[in-house]
Amino acid sequence: MEQEFSNLLGNAVQHGDLQFPIRGSLEVKDSSVIFIVQNYGEPVQEDILPFIFNPMGRFSQHASLDLGPSTGLGLGLYIASEIVAAHSGTIEVTSNRKRGTTFLVKVPVEK
């Protein structure tokens, strides 16, 4: 799970507008751990959202144009989603200009 947290936070730093805060929260609610990462920057295009967790996906124009080809392999979100799935959890993303980009991870807590 540490790797999943690191990947989502790293993604927020890489793709967010650093003039705005990156927000993260972690809580236990309804027998699940809920982890949220939110950043502001260019929103992810709506037609790309269904594919954002695909391996080798590098969808950010900002990363490609401003940061160059060495910004990553496009595996971070894929790895994060696989870690969450391995723990029987879910990961969702929403993105728009007003609310920013938000990743919501929900993983059940075993008793």
N, C-alpha and C positions, 0 to 999 in steps of 0.2 A: 504494500500500500504506500510505502514511502516513495517508491519510484513513481507511482501514479500521481501523488501530490506534487512531486518535483516536476513532472512533465507538464501538468496543468498550470502550475505557477510559472514555469519557464516559458510556456506558450503565451501566457498573459503578458509577461515582460517583453517578449520578442514582438508580439503583434499589437500590443496596446499603445496608446498615446501616453507617454510617460509624464505628460503635464497633468494627467488625471490619476487619482489613486487606483491601485489594484486592490480589490477587496477579496478577502478570503474568510470563510467561516467554517467551523466544524462543530457539530452538535449531535447528540443522541436524541432521537425522537421516534416514538412509536416502534420501538425495537429495531431501529435502523440507525446507522451512522450516516449523517448527511454532511457532505463536503461541497462547498460552493466557492467558485472562483469567478470574479467578475472584473472585466477591464473595459476601458473605452478606447476607441480607435475606429478605424474603418470597419464597418460591420461586415460580417461574412455574408456573401450574396446568398439569397434565399434558395436558389437552385443548387447551390453547393452544399448546403447544410446536410442533406441526406448522405453525402459522401465524405464528410469531414473526418470520419474515423477510419477511412480506408487506408491501407498501407501505401506508402510512397506518395501520399497526397500532399502536395505543396500548393495550396490554393491562394495564398496571400500575395497580392500584387506588391504590397509594401515589402515583404521579405524578398521577393524576387528582384524588384527594381532597386530598392534602397540598400539592402543588406548584402546582396550578391548571392551567388550559388552556394557558398559555404555555410549558409545559415542552418542547415540541417538536412537530414535525409527524408523528412516527411514521415517519420515513424513514431514520433512522440505521442500524438493523440491516439494512434492505433494501439500502441503499447499500453497506454492508460486504459483504453476501452477493454483490452484483453485482460488486464489485471482485474478490473472491476467485474467483468464477466466470470472470471475464475473464482471470484468470491460471491457469486450469485447475485450480483448487484446490477444496477442500471446507471447509465450515464446519458445525459441529455444536454443539448446546447440550444440556446436561443441567441439571436443577434439582431440588433437594430440600432440605429443612430441614437435614439433617445435613451435607451436603457443599457446600451453597451452589449458586450458579448458575455454570456453567463454559462458556465458549465456547472451542472448539478449532478452530483454523484450520490447515489443512495445504495448502501450496502447493509444487508440484514446482520444483526448482532446475534450470535449464538449464545444461548444461556448455558 
